[in-house]
Amino acid sequence: MTAPFFKFGYFNDEVSLIVAFVIGIFFGLVLEKGGFGSARMLAAQFYFTDMRVFKVMFTAIVTAMIGLFYFSWIGFLDLSLVYYGETFLLPQLLGGLILGVGFVIGGYCPGTSAVAISTGRIDAIFYALGGMFGIFVFGEMFPYITDFFYSTPMGQINLPDLLGINYGIIMLLVILMAIGGFTAAEWAEKLMAEKQSKARG
Amino acid sequence: MLLKNFAELPARKRIGIVAIILGIVSIFASNPFSNVNTKVNIKELSLVSADEISEVNVEELSDWLIKGKYDYRLIDLRKDEEYKKYHIPTSENVTVARLLKSDLARNEKIILYSDNDITSAQGWFILKSNNYKGVYVIKGGIESWQKEILFPSCTCDENPTIEQKHKHDKLAEVAKYFGGELRTEGIIAANNKMEMPSIEAPATIELKKPKGKRKREGC
């Protein structure tokens, strides 16, 4: 058997929903365990006081990257079937900026707000309602911003193709970036802790 | 000695080192996207091709087209120029070399045709050996389409029975629908050419193609 199972037709739409449900439960569980269910914890990333979420996220990225690469290398996974979105440079830059601002202010991203709702956090309920209202506004506005939405299309590109560099080198660079990031994060945490203890006197 | 030192390191440092090693090894590993070489289950494939379930005949296809049934992708394997000259309505042009690079999905029903059975079989084999599930070939390809659907010849008796007449009318209707005509003896005598109709001929075909069927994936 080769993954991805759904694309190869090993199971049908109905079964895929059950699989998604099971994976979703475990994903939520892991997010909650990682501290993603707390707005304070998420906001702390941006004040460099507790970088746990950053570390969990980057570890997940590196783990998934190494796993996908080696699974496809030994022939267990057909990477050409793994979907990734198309790039629309400017709209995605702006969208990322808006999401980031919302992230700092609200303390959640869409997924983590769902996790936080399940543990009964009221702020998360309002966050999710706001998100849905935003979706509604976006939907109503869409005819006016369609041109911008589809501007600067670059198609389905990835870094190795864009830069013309070997996959492995990109992998190594991301791994080194992660390790550098972790070191910097711990250093920042220490620095902020000292600052805070000084401020308290 | 080295291993002992490694074991004494804290877990996160060990994980970091393993990650770096995997990263370095990956530089020398091949591109994960290039899957030109594939393993083929010869037994399974030979059994599949032995029965005729992987063939679609042109009558079935014309029936689906007229009814607007569209749960399959019709693929024309011929060259671009030939495709531009004439192709079966709704077909897409993908040559054999480009088959695996196209956006065909493995759980789609794919119907192939060409101007010879070898090319179709080639396409069928390539897709099948790459784990595409529902791959079918049009029996006789474009020639069969031309002879049996566009320009069917009538074997009319002098005094046709009702059944024969009915069948005859149906053939004529279908041929007309796709821009051809039924060839009775008179027509064959007058003009033996089977000119392919222009591509726009069946202007009335409206496919009930489900809009937005292609799922957008991602988070």
Interface residues (C-beta under 8 A of the other chain):
Chain A: T2 F6 K7 F8 G9 V62 I66 L68 F69 Y70 S72 W73 G75 D78 L79 S80 L81 Y83 Y84 G85 G111 P160 N166 Y167 G168 I169 M171 L172 V174 I175 L176 A178 I179 F182
Chain B: R12 G16 A19 I20 L22 G23 I24 V25 S26 I27 F28 A29 S30 N31 P32 F33 N35 K39 A105 R106 N107 N131 K133 E217 G218 C219
